[in-house]
Amino acid sequence: MAGPEHTETLGKQFLEGRLPVLGEMLQAIGAGAYVVDDNGRIVAVNAAAVELLARPAEDLLGRDAHDLLHRDVHGRPVLATRCSMRQDFHAARTAQGEQEYFARGDGTLLLISWLITPYDISDRSPRTLVLFHTPEDEQGADPRPEPAIRHLSELERLALLAETTSQLTSTLDVKEAVRSLVALVVPRLADWAVVDLITEHDEVWRAAVVQADGGTLVHHEDLQGPMPPIPQESPMPLSRALRGAASTVAGPHTYEREPDSGIAVEQRRLFDATGIRSAAIVPMRSTRRVLGALTLGRGMTPGDFTPADLPLIEDIARRAGLALDNAGLYQRQRKVAETMQNHLLPQMPRVPGLQMAVRYLPAPDASRVGGDWYDAFALSDGATALAVGDVVGHDLEAAAGMAQLRNMLRAYAWALQEPPSGIVDRLDEAIQHITDVAMATLVFARIEEMGDGHWRLSWSNAGHPPPLLISHDGLADYLTDGHNLLLGTGVRAPRTDATVLLPPGSTLLLYTDGLIEQPGRSLDEGLSRLRRHAAALAHRPLASFTDELLHRVRRHANDDDIALLGLRTPARN
């Protein structure tokens, strides 16, 4: 293989006229021409190339042609892995291309069409001949086409890409990501935006057709909805984009011929209904798959899209694809977690005279199925048992341990006529031997009617946050008595009970620590915040009380899930 020294020698031979056959051949070509060796370094160049590139021959010879010349529409170096000419060079095949750019010596860009072909010189190592010229319709004009997105400076383009990344990655909701994407590109780049998404069942759904009407974005829901399947052989622009094949500039004329698929029919309908005269259609991909396609359309905005506009739109669509893939994965994980948790958590019993409301809020990380749980069930003596607990961990083992603990608690509570502390003590003794639970916290209580409008609550607390009792008048106090060691420590110590009478119309709140924990705040601050909001909401119906309490107290998300059980006694007649 020829090295740099050999390349420089060939260049000197050409300049000195010692390669007359090659030199005469190149000079006879009217277009720009140069020859590269098998390393891609320039070994010969003609006068037309010197003039077009605004570089003296001495600056070209011996240099890597790709690194020196190849640029994208913004003047940035082109990755070798994305350069079609480079790929054809390595494959040693004849090929041609259009709408690409070379860097000139004066810092400007030269729009070119090119042809590349292997070229043999007697017994020397293989060479490749490159011919290039400016397109005929651009002669006498600015060699760089003016993009339709002409009002964006390079700084504005970079700012748009940065804004795209920050906004789209700030949400894990697919619909919100689509809305953000549309708001970013319309009306900044076009007056129409169309987003087609590929569902998990490989079906196409037209998720957005949005028009910029002054400062308002108008959603055309009549043009949204299900789309026909993706044709595998269609050369039409949207079909190719949905296969991840290519980006294209299109217009109504593109779909005037007989449609080859149902998607082509829908695209003709789109152009007819919107009045789009020029469109840029690009695929949206993630690292794993094709997510869909983004179509930007111009109807009223001056200027048609050109191929020079596609790199910016492709970059936006690529970032959108990554964000949409992350959001879709998150939503699938969250659905699995919530479904599993909801199946593990029980339905509440109906207790005459008592109202109950339960809520479960999963952790923000949807893959973290938690060990937080609640339960309420009838006891054999007619009382009702209440429980809220938290198994250490945030994974499937914690969720499985939670189910084991809850079922054992039910069995002990039903079979044994003992106070709550006795039941919890039996549970603590068994937990290390017949469950996979390492440690857990728990409040276990029993509630029964006293016959005078009061209800008696007895409980034992195993290392759990204290229950909160709120009177009908808004007085809120934590029930801190009956506090004992958490489960699973291996320490055998007597457990205590506590008892309180619940006044008419009062609300009892059992919860897990996710409700009071907040990054950067102490637990005392969390407890104070919960008591203040609970007291302010005491007058609300129980369902509204629990929902609004969650909204207010969990305003700042943490990384923990929440289980909550609210109970309200009858008001005095």
C-alpha positions in Angstrom: 0.0 0.0 0.0 1.4 3.4 -0.9 2.4 5.6 2.0 2.6 9.4 2.4 6.1 9.6 0.9 5.0 7.8 -2.2 2.1 10.1 -2.5 4.3 13.2 -2.3 6.6 11.8 -4.9 3.7 11.2 -7.3 2.5 14.8 -6.7 6.0 16.2 -7.5 6.2 14.1 -10.6 2.9 15.4 -11.8 3.9 19.1 -11.1 7.2 18.5 -12.9 5.5 16.9 -15.9 6.9 13.5 -15.3 3.4 11.9 -15.4 2.5 13.2 -18.9 -0.2 10.8 -19.7 -2.2 11.4 -16.5 -1.4 15.2 -16.6 -2.6 15.6 -20.2 -5.7 13.5 -19.5 -6.7 15.7 -16.5 -6.0 19.0 -18.2 -8.2 17.9 -21.1 -11.2 17.5 -18.8 -13.3 20.6 -18.6 -14.7 19.8 -15.1 -12.7 19.8 -11.9 -10.7 16.6 -11.6 -8.3 15.0 -9.2 -6.8 11.5 -8.7 -6.3 9.9 -5.3 -4.2 6.9 -4.3 -5.5 3.9 -2.4 -5.2 5.9 0.9 -7.4 8.6 -0.4 -4.6 11.2 -0.8 -4.6 13.5 -3.8 -1.8 12.6 -6.3 -2.9 14.7 -9.2 -5.2 17.7 -9.9 -6.1 19.7 -12.9 -6.4 23.5 -13.4 -10.2 23.5 -13.3 -10.1 21.9 -9.9 -7.5 24.4 -8.7 -9.8 27.3 -9.9 -13.0 25.9 -8.5 -11.5 25.0 -5.1 -9.6 28.3 -4.9 -6.6 26.4 -3.7 -3.1 26.1 -5.3 -2.1 22.7 -6.4 0.6 22.6 -3.8 -2.1 22.8 -1.1 -4.0 19.9 -2.5 -1.3 17.3 -3.4 -0.6 14.8 -0.7 -3.6 15.7 1.4 -6.5 13.4 2.3 -9.3 14.5 0.0 -12.1 13.7 2.3 -10.7 15.5 5.3 -9.6 18.5 3.3 -12.7 19.0 1.1 -15.9 17.2 2.2 -18.3 19.4 4.2 -22.0 19.4 5.1 -24.4 22.3 4.3 -23.3 24.1 7.4 -19.6 23.9 6.6 -18.9 21.2 9.1 -16.6 18.2 8.3 -18.6 15.1 7.2 -18.1 11.9 9.1 -16.4 9.3 6.9 -19.0 6.8 7.9 -21.8 9.1 6.5 -20.0 10.1 3.3 -21.3 8.3 0.3 -18.3 9.3 -1.9 -15.9 7.8 0.7 -17.9 4.6 0.9 -17.9 4.3 -2.9 -14.1 4.9 -2.9 -13.5 2.1 -0.5 -15.8 -0.2 -2.5 -13.8 0.6 -5.6 -16.9 1.2 -7.7 -18.1 3.9 -10.1 -20.8 6.1 -8.6 -22.1 9.7 -8.7 -23.9 12.1 -6.4 -25.4 15.6 -6.2 -26.1 18.4 -3.8 -22.9 18.0 -1.8 -20.3 20.5 -0.7 -16.5 21.0 -1.0 -14.6 23.5 1.2 -12.9 26.2 -0.9 -9.6 27.8 0.1 -11.3 31.1 0.8 -13.6 29.6 3.5 -16.7 29.4 1.3 -18.6 26.3 0.3 -18.8 24.9 -3.3 -22.0 23.1 -4.2 -21.0 20.2 -6.5 -22.2 17.2 -8.5 -19.6 14.5 -8.7 -18.6 11.2 -10.3 -16.0 8.8 -8.9 -14.5 5.8 -10.8 -11.4 3.5 -10.3 -8.5 4.4 -12.6 -5.5 2.3 -13.4 -2.1 3.7 -14.5 0.0 0.9 -16.1 1.5 -1.2 -13.3 1.1 1.3 -10.5 -1.1 0.8 -7.5 -4.8 1.5 -8.0 -6.0 5.1 -8.3 -9.4 6.7 -8.2 -10.5 9.5 -10.5 -12.9 12.1 -9.1 -14.7 14.5 -11.4 -16.8 17.4 -10.0 -18.6 20.5 -11.3 -21.1 23.0 -10.1 -24.7 22.2 -11.2 -25.6 24.0 -14.5 -28.6 25.7 -13.0 -26.3 27.3 -10.4 -23.8 28.7 -12.8 -23.3 32.4 -12.4 -25.1 32.4 -9.0 -24.1 31.8 -5.4 -22.7 28.2 -5.5 -24.4 27.5 -2.1 -28.2 27.0 -2.4 -30.2 29.3 -0.2 -32.2 27.1 2.2 -35.9 27.8 2.7 -35.0 28.2 6.3 -33.0 31.2 5.3 -33.9 33.4 8.3 -32.0 31.3 10.8 -28.4 32.1 11.4 -25.9 29.5 12.4 -26.2 30.6 16.0 -30.0 30.4 15.8 -29.7 26.9 14.4 -27.5 25.7 17.2 -29.9 27.4 19.7 -32.8 25.6 18.1 -31.1 22.2 18.4 -30.1 22.9 22.0 -33.7 23.9 22.8 -35.0 20.8 21.1 -32.8 18.6 23.2 -33.7 20.3 26.5 -37.4 20.5 25.9 -37.9 17.0 24.5 -35.8 15.3 27.2 -37.6 17.1 30.0 -40.8 15.0 29.5 -41.4 11.3 29.7 -44.9 11.6 28.2 -45.2 10.8 24.4 -48.1 13.2 23.8 -46.3 16.0 25.6 -43.1 15.3 23.6 -45.1 15.5 20.3 -46.7 18.8 21.4 -43.2 20.2 22.3 -41.8 19.1 19.0 -44.6 20.8 17.0 -44.2 24.0 19.0 -40.5 24.1 18.3 -40.7 23.8 14.6 -44.0 25.7 13.8 -44.0 28.6 12.8 -40.2 28.9 13.1 -39.4 26.5 10.2 -42.8 25.9 8.5 -46.4 26.8 8.8 -47.5 23.1 9.0 -46.2 20.2 11.0 -47.3 16.6 10.7 -46.1 13.8 13.0 -46.7 10.1 12.1 -45.8 7.6 14.8 -45.3 3.8 14.5 -47.0 2.1 17.4 -45.7 -1.0 19.3 -47.9 -3.1 17.0 -46.1 -1.6 13.9 -49.2 0.4 13.0 -49.0 4.0 11.9 -50.9 6.7 13.8 -51.0 10.3 12.5 -50.5 11.9 15.9 -50.5 15.5 14.9 -51.5 17.8 12.0 -50.8 21.3 13.2 -51.0 24.7 11.4 -49.6 28.0 12.5 -52.3 30.6 12.3 -50.6 33.8 13.4 -49.5 33.2 16.9 -51.9 30.3 17.4 -51.3 26.6 16.7 -54.4 25.0 15.2 -54.8 21.2 15.5 -56.6 19.6 12.6 -58.0 16.5 14.3 -60.0 15.5 11.2 -56.7 14.8 9.5 -55.2 12.8 12.4 -55.8 9.2 13.4 -55.0 5.7 12.1 -53.0 5.3 8.8 -52.7 2.4 6.4 -49.8 -0.1 6.8 -46.3 0.8 5.7 -45.7 -0.5 2.2 -42.3 -2.3 2.0 -41.5 -1.5 -1.6 -43.1 1.9 -2.2 -40.6 4.7 -3.4 -42.9 7.4 -2.2 -41.4 9.9 0.3 -43.5 9.2 3.4 -43.3 5.4 2.9 -39.5 5.6 2.6 -39.3 7.8 5.7 -41.4 5.4 7.8 -39.0 2.6 6.8 -36.1 4.8 7.9 -34.8 4.9 4.4 -34.4 8.5 3.4 -35.3 12.2 3.8 -37.0 13.9 0.9 -38.3 17.2 -0.3 -41.8 16.7 -1.8 -44.8 18.6 -3.0 -48.4 18.0 -4.3 -46.9 17.0 -7.7 -45.2 14.0 -5.9 -48.5 12.4 -5.2 -50.4 13.4 -8.5 -49.7 10.0 -10.1 -51.7 6.9 -9.4 -51.2 6.1 -5.7 -49.3 2.9 -5.0 -50.5 2.4 -1.4 -53.0 3.6 1.2 -50.4 5.9 2.7 -50.0 7.6 -0.6 -53.7 8.2 -0.7 -53.6 9.8 2.7 -50.7 12.0 1.7 -52.6 13.2 -1.4 -55.5 14.0 0.9 -53.1 15.9 3.3 -51.7 18.1 0.5 -55.2 18.8 -0.9 -56.7 19.6 2.5 -53.8 21.8 3.8 -52.6 23.6 0.7 -49.0 22.6 1.4 -47.0 23.4 -1.7 -43.6 22.3 -0.4 -42.7 19.7 2.3 -39.7 18.2 3.9 -40.3 14.6 5.1 -37.7 13.0 7.4 -37.6 9.8 9.4 -37.6 9.9 13.3 -35.3 7.1 14.6 -33.9 6.0 17.9 -30.8 3.8 18.4 -33.1 0.8 18.3 -35.8 1.4 15.7 -37.7 3.8 13.5 -40.3 5.7 15.5 -42.1 7.5 12.7 -41.8 10.5 10.4 -41.8 14.3 10.7 -43.3 16.3 7.9 -42.8 20.1 7.7 -45.0 21.9 5.2 -45.1 25.4 3.7 -48.3 26.8 2.3 -48.3 30.5 3.1 -44.7 30.9 4.2 -42.5 32.1 1.3 -39.7 29.9 0.0 -39.8 26.2 -0.9 -37.8 23.6 1.0 -34.6 22.4 -0.7 -32.2 19.5 0.0 -30.0 22.0 1.8 -32.7 22.3 4.5 -32.8 18.6 5.3 -29.8 18.3 7.6 -31.2 20.6 10.2 -34.6 19.0 10.1 -33.0 15.5 10.2 -31.1 16.6 13.3 -34.3 17.8 15.0 -36.1 14.6 14.1 -33.2 12.4 15.4 -33.3 14.2 18.8 -37.1 13.8 18.8 -36.8 10.1 18.0 -34.6 9.5 21.0 -36.9 11.5 23.3 -40.0 9.7 22.0 -38.3 6.3 22.4 -37.4 7.1 26.0 -40.9 8.4 26.7 -42.5 5.3 25.2 -40.2 2.9 27.1 -40.9 4.8 30.4 -44.7 4.7 29.8 -44.6 0.9 29.1 -42.5 0.3 32.3 -44.8 2.5 34.3 -47.9 0.6 33.0 -46.3 -2.7 33.9 -45.4 -1.4 37.4 -48.8 0.1 38.1 -50.6 -3.0 36.8 -48.5 -5.3 39.0 -48.9 -3.1 42.0 -52.6 -2.7 41.6 -53.1 -6.5 41.3 -51.0 -6.9 44.5 -52.9 -4.3 46.5 -56.4 -5.3 47.8 -59.9 -3.9 47.5 -61.2 -2.1 50.6 -64.0 -3.8 52.6 -67.3 -2.0 53.2 -67.7 -1.2 56.8 -71.1 0.3 57.8 -70.6 3.8 59.1 -67.0 4.2 58.0 -65.6 5.8 54.8 -62.3 4.6 53.4 -60.1 5.9 50.6 -56.8 4.4 49.4 -54.2 5.7 47.0 -51.0 4.3 45.6 -48.6 6.6 43.7 -45.6 4.8 42.1 -42.1 6.1 42.2 -41.1 8.4 39.3 -38.7 5.7 38.1 -41.3 3.4 36.5 -39.2 0.3 36.7 -39.0 0.5 40.5 -41.9 -1.6 41.6 -42.1 -0.8 45.3 -42.7 -2.5 48.6 -45.2 0.1 49.9 -48.7 -1.3 50.7 -52.0 -0.8 52.5 -54.7 -3.2 53.6 -58.0 -3.3 55.4 -60.0 -6.5 56.3 -62.6 -7.8 58.7 -61.5 -9.7 61.8 -63.1 -12.8 63.3 -64.5 -10.8 66.3 -66.3 -8.2 64.1 -63.6 -5.5 64.3 -61.8 -4.1 61.2 -58.1 -4.4 60.7 -56.1 -1.5 59.1 -52.5 -1.7 58.0 -49.9 0.3 56.1 -46.4 -0.9 55.6 -43.1 -0.6 53.6 -40.8 -3.4 52.7 -37.2 -2.3 52.3 -36.2 -2.1 48.6 -37.6 -0.9 45.3 -37.6 -4.0 43.0 -39.6 -7.1 42.3 -38.2 -8.8 45.5 -39.6 -5.9 47.6 -43.0 -6.3 45.8 -43.0 -10.1 46.4 -42.0 -9.6 50.0 -44.8 -7.1 50.5 -47.3 -9.7 49.2 -45.9 -12.4 51.6 -46.0 -10.0 54.6 -49.5 -8.9 53.9 -50.8 -12.4 53.5 -49.1 -13.6 56.7 -50.5 -10.6 58.6 -54.0 -11.4 57.5 -53.7 -15.0 58.6 -52.3 -14.1 62.0 -54.8 -11.4 62.6 -57.8 -13.6 61.7 -56.7 -16.6 63.6 -55.3 -15.1 66.8 -57.4 -13.2 69.4 -54.6 -10.9 70.4 -54.0 -7.1 70.5 -52.1 -5.5 67.5 -48.8 -5.7 69.3 -49.1 -9.5 69.7 -49.9 -9.9 66.0 -47.0 -7.7 65.0 -44.7 -9.7 67.3 -45.7 -13.0 65.8 -45.1 -11.5 62.3 -41.7 -10.3 63.3 -40.8 -13.7 64.6 -41.8 -15.4 61.4 -40.5 -12.9 58.9 -36.8 -14.1 59.1 -37.7 -17.7 58.6 -40.5 -18.0 56.0 -40.2 -14.9 53.9 -37.6 -13.2 51.7 -38.2 -9.9 53.5 -35.0 -8.4 55.1 -36.6 -5.5 57.0 -40.0 -3.7 57.0 -42.0 -1.1 58.8 -45.6 -1.4 59.6 -48.6 0.2 61.4 -51.2 -2.4 62.3 -54.5 -1.3 63.9 -57.9 -2.5 64.7 -61.0 -0.2 64.8 -64.4 -1.0 66.3 -67.5 1.0 67.0 -68.2 1.9 70.7 -71.9 2.6 70.3 -71.8 6.3 71.5 -70.8 7.9 68.2 -67.1 7.2 68.9 -64.9 4.6 67.3 -62.0 3.0 69.2 -58.6 2.6 67.4 -55.9 0.4 68.8 -52.6 0.1 67.1 -48.9 -1.0 67.3 -46.3 0.8 65.3 -43.2 -1.1 64.0 -40.8 1.7 63.0 -43.3 3.4 60.7 -44.2 7.1 60.4 -47.0 7.9 62.9 -50.7 7.9 61.9 -52.2 11.4 61.6 -55.6 12.1 63.2 -57.5 15.2 62.0 -60.7 16.4 63.7 -63.7 17.7 61.9 -62.7 21.2 63.1 -59.2 20.9 61.6 -57.1 20.0 64.6 -54.4 17.6 63.5 -52.2 15.5 65.8 -49.8 12.6 65.2 -50.4 9.4 67.1 -46.9 8.8 68.4 -47.7 6.3 71.1 -47.2 2.5 70.6 -44.0 3.0 68.7 -41.6 0.0 68.5 -38.7 -1.5 66.6 -39.2 -2.2 62.9 -39.5 -5.8 61.6 -36.6 -8.0 60.8 -33.9 -6.6 63.2 -33.6 -9.9 65.0 -33.9 -8.1 68.4 -36.6 -9.5 70.6 -38.2 -6.8 72.7 -41.7 -6.4 74.1 -44.0 -4.5 71.8 -46.6 -2.0 73.1 -50.1 -0.9 72.0 -51.8 2.4 72.1 -55.5 3.3 72.0 -57.5 6.4 71.1 -61.2 7.3 70.6 -61.9 8.8 67.2 -64.4 11.7 67.5 -67.3 11.9 65.1 -66.4 13.2 61.6 -62.7 12.8 62.2 -60.2 11.6 59.6 -57.4 9.1 60.2 -54.5 9.0 57.8 -52.1 6.0 57.5 -49.3 6.5 54.9 -45.8 5.5 53.9 -42.7 7.7 54.2 -42.7 8.7 50.5 -45.4 11.2 51.5 -43.2 13.1 53.9 -39.7 12.7 52.4 -38.4 15.4 50.2 -34.8 15.9 49.0 -33.0 18.5 51.0 -35.7 18.6 53.7 -35.8 16.9 57.1 -38.5 14.4 58.1 -39.7 16.9 60.7 -40.3 19.4 58.0 -42.2 16.8 56.0 -44.3 15.9 58.9 -45.1 19.5 59.6 -46.0 20.1 56.0 -48.4 17.1 55.9 -50.1 18.1 59.2 -50.6 21.7 57.9 -52.2 20.7 54.6 -54.3 17.9 56.2 -55.8 20.3 58.7 -56.7 22.8 56.0 -58.4 20.1 53.9 -60.4 18.5 56.8 -63.7 19.9 55.6 -63.5 18.2 52.2 -65.1 14.9 51.2 -62.7 12.0 51.9 -61.9 11.2 48.2 -61.2 14.9 47.5 -59.2 15.2 50.7 -56.8 12.4 49.8 -56.4 13.5 46.2 -55.7 17.2 47.0 -53.4 16.2 49.9 -51.3 14.1 47.6 -51.2 17.0 45.1 -50.1 19.5 47.7 -47.7 17.5 49.7 -46.1 15.6 46.8 -45.6 18.8 44.7 -41.9 18.0 44.5 -41.3 14.4 43.4 -38.8 12.2 45.1 -37.6 8.7 44.2 -40.0 6.8 46.5 -43.5 5.5 46.0 -46.5 6.2 48.3 -49.2 4.1 49.8 -52.0 6.0 51.6 -55.1 4.9 53.5 -57.6 7.4 54.7 -60.6 6.6 57.0 -63.4 8.9 58.2 -65.8 8.3 61.0 -69.5 9.3 60.8 -70.3 12.9 61.7 -72.5 13.6 64.7 -76.2 13.8 63.7 
